[in-house]
Amino acid sequence: MRKFILFLFCTVSVLSANSQELNCTVSIDAVQTGQPNLQIFKTLETQLREFVINTRWTDKEYKNQERIDCNMTLVVSQYDGDTFNATLQIQSSRPVFDSTYDSPVYNYFDKQVSFSYKEFEPLNFNINSFESNLVSVVAFHVYTILGLDADTYTPNGGAPYFEIAKQITNTAASSNYSGWKSADGNQSRYRYNDALISSVYKEFHDAMYQYHREGLDVMATNPKQAKDKISDAIGILKGVNDRRPNSFLVRTFFDAKSDEIQAIFSGGPQVDVTKLIENLNRIAPTKRSNWSEIKY
């Protein structure tokens, strides 16, 4: 695995081509600054979009239809010279086999995004050095997207990408920016990545695979079996939650999945949802309005 990760590092440093991995939209909302039409925001939006889609993040070749759909919205709340305070909403999805449906996988609201930027300043990513907080934040989320997507296709398939996100975290921790250190709160990039690579949460990756590959991907051919597998995956998450109640990792999963789970179990072939609803209310009580719509 170390050789594979090292190869990915080298790839990031030396390759620049049309992205084989991401089909990503990037937008900037600067309304809160009171100066939303400034050219610098338009320039940054263009540069950030090109950075995400033109950086080759891995050594893998993706067909057009295999590229991961994602969206990044940077909401700038304060702007003063070359200093920006913002939040970043990141979402990604993956297609479900034999359907036209895209399943949400990652839905993360990053509240700890501040950075310096001068118009037309190059956005370059180097895994071994910290040059720009914005670049590091975006790269962190790109590798998290890649890792979670890989988890849905292969058991523990995201591990190499989560390790790269960890390297980004370690490198950025030497800066004065928030989100990279253990002291930066329970809803930080550090905490999220730490959970993804921790053995305490290893069953989370099993649940991701079972939910998507053994559940959603067989919905077209055997919807009852698919529902049972998805229900079992949620049971796995219940075990994770019992060990670490209200964890940021599990909460973020349900931020992405609550509407989908409600829809899955509100139609089609009936399965016993008594235990499922009990588990859902215990794991994600803030989503009770969704769970109350699931029909017995």
KEFIZA-505451 format. One line per 10 residues: number of its first residue (from 1); their letters; for each residue x, y, z of N, C-alpha, C. Coordinates in steps of 0.1 Angstrom, whole numbers. Each point is the difference from the previous one (the first is absolute). Layout:
REM residues N
NUM	a	X Y Z X Y Z X Y Z | ...
This chain:
REM residues 296
1	mrkfilflfc	8 -12 0 -8 12 0 9 13 0 | 11 -1 7 9 12 1 5 4 -14 | 3 -11 -9 5 3 -13 -12 7 -8 | -12 -5 2 -11 5 -8 -3 15 4 | 1 2 13 -2 14 4 11 9 -5 | 12 -4 1 11 7 -5 -2 3 -15 | -4 -9 -8 -3 2 -14 -10 10 -2 | -11 0 8 -10 10 -1 6 14 3 | 8 1 10 6 13 4 8 5 -13 | 8 -9 -6 8 5 -11 -9 4 -12
11	tvsvlsansq	-11 -7 -1 -9 3 -11 -6 14 2 | -4 3 12 -5 14 3 10 10 -3 | 12 -2 3 11 10 -2 3 3 -14 | -1 -10 -9 6 1 -13 -10 1 -11 | -12 -5 2 -9 -1 -11 -11 11 0 | -2 5 -12 -11 10 -1 -6 -3 -14 | -13 -5 1 -7 -3 -12 -15 1 3 | -8 -3 -10 -14 0 3 -3 -11 10 | -7 4 10 -2 -9 11 -7 -13 -4 | 6 -11 5 -7 -13 -3 -9 -4 11
21	elnctvsida	-1 8 11 -7 -4 12 -13 7 2 | 0 13 -2 -11 8 5 -8 8 -11 | -13 0 2 -9 8 -8 -6 10 10 | 7 11 2 -3 9 11 -4 14 -4 | -10 5 6 -4 14 -1 5 7 12 | 5 12 -3 6 9 11 -7 13 -1 | -5 6 10 -6 13 0 4 8 12 | 0 13 -1 3 9 11 -12 9 2 | -4 1 13 -11 9 4 6 11 9 | 0 12 -5 7 11 8 -10 10 5
31	vqtgqpnlqi	-13 -3 0 -11 10 3 2 5 14 | 5 -8 10 1 5 13 11 11 2 | 9 1 -10 10 10 1 -5 14 -3 | -11 0 -7 -6 13 -4 7 5 -13 | 9 -9 -6 7 4 -12 0 -12 -10 | -11 -6 -2 0 -13 -7 4 0 -14 | 0 12 -6 4 1 -15 14 3 -2 | 8 1 10 15 3 -2 6 -11 -9 | 9 5 -8 6 -9 -10 8 -11 7 | 6 3 11 8 -10 7 -7 -13 3
41	fktletqlre	-13 2 3 -8 -12 3 -2 -9 -12 | -2 7 -11 -2 -7 -13 13 -7 -4 | 11 7 2 13 -6 -3 3 -12 8 | -3 1 13 3 -11 9 -9 -12 -3 | -12 3 -3 -9 -11 -4 5 -8 -12 | 4 8 -10 6 -7 -12 13 -8 3 | 9 6 8 12 -6 3 -2 -13 9 | -10 1 9 -3 -11 9 -6 -11 -8 | -9 3 -9 -6 -11 -9 11 -7 -8 | 9 8 -6 10 -6 -8 10 -8 8
51	fvintrwtdk	2 5 12 9 -8 9 -5 -14 3 | -13 0 3 -7 -13 4 0 -9 -12 | -4 5 -11 -3 -10 -11 13 -2 -9 | 10 8 1 12 -2 -8 11 -7 7 | -1 -1 14 10 -7 7 -3 -15 -1 | 10 -8 -3 -2 -14 0 3 -6 14 | -10 -4 7 2 -3 14 5 -14 2 | -2 -9 -9 4 -14 1 7 -5 -12 | 4 -13 0 6 -6 -12 -10 -8 -8 | -12 0 4 -10 -8 -6 -6 8 -12
61	eyknqeridc	-5 -8 -10 -7 6 -12 -15 -3 2 | -7 11 0 -15 0 1 -6 2 -14 | -10 -8 -4 -8 3 -11 -9 12 3 | -5 7 -10 -8 12 3 -12 -4 9 | -6 -11 -2 -12 -4 8 4 -4 14 | 13 -2 2 5 -5 13 4 12 9 | 1 11 -5 5 12 8 -10 3 11 | 5 3 11 -8 3 12 -7 13 -1 | -13 1 1 -7 12 0 1 7 14 | 4 13 0 1 6 13 -2 15 -2
71	nmtlvvsqyd	-3 7 11 -3 14 0 7 7 12 | 6 11 -3 7 8 11 -6 14 -1 | -5 5 11 -5 14 1 7 7 11 | 8 10 -4 8 8 10 -8 13 2 | -5 2 13 -7 11 4 9 10 8 | 4 11 -6 9 9 6 -8 10 9 | 3 0 12 -7 9 10 7 13 2 | 14 0 -1 8 12 2 11 0 -9 | 3 12 -5 11 2 -10 7 13 3 | 13 0 2 7 12 4 14 -1 -7
81	gdtfnatlqi	2 6 -11 13 0 -7 2 -14 -6 | 9 -8 6 3 -13 -5 -4 -11 10 | -8 4 10 -5 -9 11 -14 -3 -2 | -4 -13 1 -13 -4 -2 -5 -9 12 | -12 1 4 -6 -9 9 -12 -6 -7 | -2 -13 1 -11 -6 -8 -4 -14 6 | -10 -5 -6 -4 -14 3 0 -8 -13 | 1 -13 0 0 -8 -12 -9 -11 1 | -10 -1 -9 -9 -11 0 5 -10 -11 | 2 -12 4 5 -10 -10 -10 -12 0
91	qssrpvfdst	-4 -4 -12 -9 -11 -3 6 -9 -11 | -2 -13 2 3 -9 -11 -10 -11 -1 | -1 -7 -11 -9 -11 -2 6 -10 -9 | -7 -12 -1 5 -10 -9 -12 -7 -6 | 1 -4 -13 -12 -6 -6 -3 -14 6 | -13 -3 -1 -5 -13 4 -1 -9 -12 | 5 -13 1 0 -9 -12 -14 -1 -5 | -1 -1 -13 -13 -3 -7 -11 10 3 | 4 12 2 -10 11 3 6 13 -5 | -9 10 0 4 14 -3 2 8 13
101	ydspvynyfd	0 -7 11 1 7 13 14 2 5 | 3 11 5 13 3 6 -2 1 16 | 8 -8 7 -2 -1 14 10 10 7 | -4 9 9 9 9 7 9 -8 9 | 13 3 0 9 -7 8 7 9 11 | 3 12 -4 7 9 9 -7 14 0 | -3 4 12 -7 13 2 6 6 12 | 10 9 -2 8 6 11 0 15 -1 | -4 6 12 0 15 1 12 4 8 | 10 5 -7 13 4 6 -1 15 5
111	kqvsfsykef	-1 2 13 -1 13 5 13 7 3 | 11 -7 -2 13 5 4 9 3 -12 | -4 9 -8 7 3 -13 3 15 0 | 13 3 3 5 13 -2 13 -1 -8 | 3 10 -8 12 -2 -8 4 14 -6 | 13 0 -5 5 12 -7 0 -3 -15 | -3 10 -8 0 -2 -14 2 14 -7 | 9 1 -9 1 11 -9 -4 -4 -14 | -7 10 -6 -6 -4 -13 10 -5 -10 | -3 -11 -7 8 -7 -10 12 -7 7
121	eplnfninsf	0 -1 13 11 -7 7 -2 -15 -4 | 10 -7 -4 -2 -14 -4 -4 -9 12 | -9 -9 -3 -4 -10 10 7 -13 -3 | 10 -3 8 8 -12 -2 0 -9 12 | -1 -13 -2 0 -9 12 12 -8 0 | 7 -1 11 11 -8 3 -2 -8 13 | -1 -13 -1 -3 -8 12 10 2 11 | 12 4 -3 11 1 10 2 14 6 | -8 10 -4 2 13 6 -14 7 0 | 0 10 9 -13 8 2 3 13 -7
131	esnlvsvvaf	-8 3 -10 2 13 -7 -12 8 0 | -12 -5 1 -13 7 -1 -10 -8 8 | -7 7 10 -10 -7 8 -12 -4 -9 | -3 8 -9 -11 -3 -9 3 -12 -8 | 12 -1 -6 4 -12 -8 0 -12 9 | 5 1 12 0 -12 9 -14 -4 4 | -9 9 3 -13 -3 3 -7 -8 -11 | 1 6 -12 -6 -7 -12 6 -13 -3 | 13 -1 1 7 -13 -2 -5 -11 10 | -1 5 13 -4 -9 10 -14 -6 -4
141	hvytilglda	-9 8 -4 -14 -4 -3 0 -9 -13 | 9 3 -9 1 -8 -12 3 -14 3 | 11 -2 8 4 -13 4 -10 -7 9 | -8 7 8 -10 -6 7 -12 -4 -9 | -3 7 -10 -10 -4 -10 5 -13 -7 | 12 0 -4 6 -12 -7 -1 -12 9 | 4 2 13 0 -11 9 -14 -5 3 | -10 8 3 -13 -4 3 -6 -7 -13 | 2 5 -12 -5 -6 -12 6 -14 -1 | 13 -1 2 6 -13 -1 -5 -10 10
151	dtytpnggap	-3 5 12 -7 -9 10 -13 -6 -4 | -7 7 -9 -13 -5 -4 1 -11 -11 | 12 -2 -5 2 -10 -11 8 -12 5 | 10 2 9 9 -10 4 1 1 15 | 0 -12 7 2 0 15 12 8 4 | -2 10 8 12 8 5 8 6 -12 | -7 2 -11 8 5 -12 5 15 2 | -6 7 9 4 14 2 13 3 8 | 5 -11 6 11 2 10 12 8 -6 | 5 -3 -12 11 8 -5 -3 15 -1
161	yfeiakqitn	-12 3 -4 -3 14 -1 -2 8 13 | -5 -8 10 -1 6 13 13 3 6 | 10 -9 -3 13 2 5 7 13 -7 | -3 2 -12 5 12 -7 -7 13 7 | -13 -1 3 -6 11 7 6 2 13 | 4 -11 7 7 1 13 13 8 -2 | 8 -3 -11 12 6 -2 -2 15 -3 | -10 4 -7 -4 14 -2 -3 6 14 | -7 -6 8 -3 5 14 12 2 8 | 9 -10 0 13 1 7 8 12 -4
171	taassnysgw	1 2 -13 8 11 -6 -6 13 3 | -13 1 -1 -7 13 3 -1 4 15 | 2 -10 8 0 2 15 10 10 5 | 11 2 -8 10 9 4 -4 14 -3 | -11 2 -7 -5 14 -2 -8 5 11 | -4 13 -1 -9 5 11 -15 -1 -4 | -3 -7 -10 -14 -1 -5 -7 -11 8 | -13 3 2 -9 -9 8 -4 -13 -9 | -3 -10 7 -5 -12 -6 9 -12 -1 | 13 3 2 10 -10 -3 6 -7 13
181	ksadgnqsry	-4 4 12 5 -5 12 -11 -6 9 | 5 -8 9 -10 -7 9 -7 10 9 | 6 12 3 -6 10 8 -10 9 -7 | -2 -3 -13 -9 9 -8 -14 -4 1 | -4 -8 10 -15 -3 1 -3 -14 -5 | -12 -4 3 -5 -14 -3 -5 -1 -14 | -2 12 -7 -5 -1 -14 10 7 -10 | 12 -5 1 11 5 -8 5 -10 -10 | 7 4 -10 6 -9 -9 9 -10 7 | 7 4 10 9 -9 7 -9 -11 6
191	ryndalissv	-11 3 7 -8 -10 6 -6 -10 -10 | -5 6 -11 -6 -9 -10 10 -10 -6 | 12 5 -3 10 -9 -6 5 -10 10 | 1 5 13 5 -9 10 -10 -12 2 | -13 3 -1 -10 -11 1 1 -9 -12 | 2 5 -12 1 -8 -12 11 -10 1 | 11 3 6 12 -9 0 1 -7 14 | -9 2 9 1 -6 13 -6 -14 0 | 6 -10 7 -5 -13 1 -14 0 8 | -2 10 8 -12 1 8 -12 1 -10
201	ykefhdamyq	2 6 -12 -11 1 -9 1 -9 -12 | 8 -11 1 2 -8 -12 -12 -6 -6 | -11 -2 8 -12 -6 -5 -7 11 -9 | 3 12 2 -6 11 -9 2 -4 -14 | 12 -4 -4 4 -3 -13 -8 -12 -5 | -2 -10 9 -8 -12 -4 -14 4 -3 | -5 10 8 -14 4 -2 -1 8 -14 | 10 8 -3 0 7 -13 -1 -9 -12 | 8 -11 1 0 -10 -11 -13 -7 -1 | -5 -5 12 -12 -8 0 -12 9 -4
211	yhregldvma	-1 12 4 -11 9 -3 -1 2 -15 | 12 3 -6 0 4 -14 1 -12 -10 | 11 -8 2 2 -11 -10 -9 -11 2 | -3 -4 12 -9 -12 2 -14 4 2 | -2 13 2 -14 5 2 -5 7 -12 | 4 13 -2 -5 8 -11 2 -6 -13 | 12 -6 -2 3 -5 -14 -7 -12 -4 | -8 -6 9 -8 -12 -4 -15 4 1 | -3 13 3 -14 4 1 -8 -3 -13 | 6 1 -11 -7 -2 -13 -4 -14 -2
221	tnpkqakdki	8 -9 5 -2 -15 -2 -7 -7 11 | 3 5 12 -6 -7 12 -2 11 11 | -11 8 -1 -2 11 9 -1 -5 15 | -7 -11 2 -1 -4 14 13 -4 6 | 8 -7 -7 14 -4 5 8 13 2 | -1 10 -9 7 12 1 -4 8 13 | -13 0 3 -5 7 12 5 -7 12 | 1 -13 0 5 -7 12 15 3 2 | 7 1 -11 15 3 1 2 14 6 | -8 9 -5 1 14 4 -4 1 15
231	sdaigilkgv	-11 -7 4 -3 0 14 11 -6 9 | 6 -11 -5 11 -6 7 12 10 1 | 2 7 -10 11 10 0 -2 11 11 | -13 4 1 -3 10 10 1 -7 14 | -2 -13 1 2 -7 12 15 0 4 | 9 -1 -10 14 1 3 4 14 5 | -6 10 -6 2 14 5 -5 2 14 | -10 -7 3 -6 1 14 11 -5 10 | 7 -11 -4 11 -5 9 11 10 1 | 3 7 -11 10 10 1 -4 11 9
241	ndrrpnsflv	-13 4 -1 -5 11 8 -1 -4 15 | -2 -12 2 -1 -5 14 14 3 7 | 11 -2 -8 13 2 6 4 14 1 | -4 8 -11 3 14 0 -13 8 -4 | -9 2 11 -12 7 -3 2 14 -6 | -9 3 -10 -1 13 -6 14 4 -6 | 6 -10 -7 13 3 -6 -2 9 -12 | 9 8 -3 0 9 -12 -1 -8 -13 | 8 -11 0 0 -8 -12 -14 -6 -4 | -7 -6 10 -13 -6 -2 -10 11 -3
251	rtffdaksde	1 12 7 -10 10 -3 2 5 -14 | 12 1 -5 2 5 -14 -6 -10 -10 | 1 -13 4 -6 -10 -9 -15 2 -1 | -7 3 11 -14 2 -1 -4 13 -5 | 9 10 0 -3 13 -7 -1 -3 -15 | 8 -9 -5 -1 -4 -14 -12 -9 -3 | -3 -9 9 -9 -11 -3 -14 0 6 | -4 9 8 -13 0 7 -11 0 -10 | 0 8 -10 -11 1 -10 0 -13 -8 | 11 -5 -4 1 -12 -7 -6 -12 7
261	iqaifsggpq	4 -2 13 -5 -11 8 -15 1 2 | -5 12 2 -14 2 1 -7 -5 -13 | 5 4 -11 -6 -4 -13 1 -15 -2 | 11 -6 3 2 -15 -2 -11 -8 7 | -2 4 12 -9 -8 9 -14 5 0 | -4 9 -9 -14 5 0 -7 -4 -13 | 6 -10 -7 -7 -5 -12 6 -14 -4 | -6 -6 -10 6 -13 -5 -4 -11 9 | 7 -12 -1 -3 -11 8 2 2 15 | -10 -4 7 1 2 15 10 -8 7
271	vdvtklienl	7 5 9 9 -7 9 -3 5 14 | 4 -8 10 -3 4 14 10 11 3 | -6 11 4 8 12 3 -1 4 14 | -5 -8 9 -1 3 14 13 2 6 | 10 -9 -2 13 1 6 7 11 -7 | -2 2 -13 7 10 -8 -3 14 6 | -13 3 2 -4 13 5 5 2 14 | 0 -10 8 6 1 13 15 3 0 | 7 -6 -9 14 3 -2 2 14 -5 | -8 4 -10 2 13 -6 -3 11 11
281	nriaptkrsn	-10 -1 8 -3 10 10 11 0 11 | 6 -11 2 11 0 10 13 7 -6 | 3 -4 -13 12 5 -5 -1 15 -5 | -11 3 -6 -2 14 -6 -13 6 5 | -1 4 13 -12 5 5 -4 13 -7 | 9 8 -5 -3 13 -6 -7 -2 -13 | -1 -12 -5 -6 -3 -13 -14 -7 2 | -6 2 12 -12 -7 3 -11 3 -10 | 0 12 -5 -11 3 -10 1 -9 -12 | 12 -4 -4 2 -9 -11 -5 -14 4
291	wseiky	4 -4 12 -3 -14 4 -15 -2 3 | -7 11 3 -14 -1 3 -8 -2 -13 | 6 3 -11 -7 -2 -13 2 -15 -5 | 9 -8 6 1 -13 -5 -12 -8 5 | -6 -8 -10 -12 -7 3 2 -14 5 | -7 -4 10 1 -13 6 -7 -10 -10
